[in-house]
């Protein structure tokens, strides 16, 4: 069973993972939504700073207008997300290198509230790889 299928079937627990895939975001979206999950995508090449991260997350996850664009507000808004949500973050290494502390906290928060797939190379994070 592929790593994505393990997630969508509930065999892999919610959390943050590294994931290797050649599928386009549209193909992934189709598969995820067909399984009854919500899908969101971040193109990390454009996320170079903390404000960029909060803006991208706000748009991708359709966070409420009152989202305060800080890590505490992110934690509060993530707690309100529906179950079965998958966030694909391509080119994540840009922020991981520019803001390692904020990146690490954001990954932890996201992994507690949804399934996060970091796709592409980057610095060591200690996250498991999804098969």
Residue pairs with C-beta under 8 A, 6 or more apart in sequence:
1 9
1 11
2 131
3 12
3 17
3 19
3 129
3 130
3 131
4 19
4 21
4 28
4 31
4 32
4 117
4 130
6 12
6 130
6 131
7 17
7 86
7 115
7 117
7 130
8 31
8 32
8 35
8 37
8 86
9 35
12 115
12 130
14 111
14 112
14 113
14 114
14 115
15 111
15 112
15 115
15 116
15 128
16 107
16 108
16 110
16 111
16 115
16 116
16 118
16 127
17 115
17 116
17 117
17 118
17 127
17 128
17 129
17 130
18 117
18 118
18 119
18 125
18 127
18 128
18 129
18 130
19 88
19 117
19 118
19 119
19 129
19 130
20 119
20 129
21 28
21 119
23 31
25 41
25 88
25 90
28 39
28 41
28 88
29 39
29 41
32 38
32 39
32 86
33 39
36 84
37 84
37 85
37 86
38 82
38 84
38 85
38 86
39 85
39 86
39 88
40 60
40 61
40 62
40 85
40 86
40 87
40 88
41 60
41 87
41 88
41 89
41 90
42 56
42 57
42 60
42 87
42 88
42 89
42 90
42 92
43 56
43 90
43 91
44 89
44 90
44 91
44 92
44 93
44 94
44 95
44 120
45 90
45 91
45 94
46 52
46 56
47 53
47 56
47 94
47 95
48 94
48 95
48 98
49 95
49 98
49 99
50 99
50 102
51 69
52 95
53 95
53 99
53 102
53 103
53 106
54 67
54 69
54 70
54 74
55 69
57 63
57 74
57 106
58 67
58 69
60 87
61 77
61 78
61 81
61 85
61 87
63 74
63 77
64 77
64 80
67 73
67 74
67 77
71 102
71 105
71 106
71 109
74 106
74 109
75 109
78 109
78 110
78 112
78 113
78 114
79 113
81 113
81 114
85 113
85 114
85 115
86 114
86 115
86 116
86 117
87 110
87 114
87 115
87 116
87 117
88 117
88 119
89 116
89 117
89 118
89 119
90 119
90 120
91 120
92 103
92 118
92 119
92 120
92 122
93 120
93 121
93 122
93 123
95 102
95 103
96 103
96 122
96 123
96 125
97 122
97 123
100 123
104 125
107 116
107 118
107 125
107 127
110 116
117 130
118 125
118 127
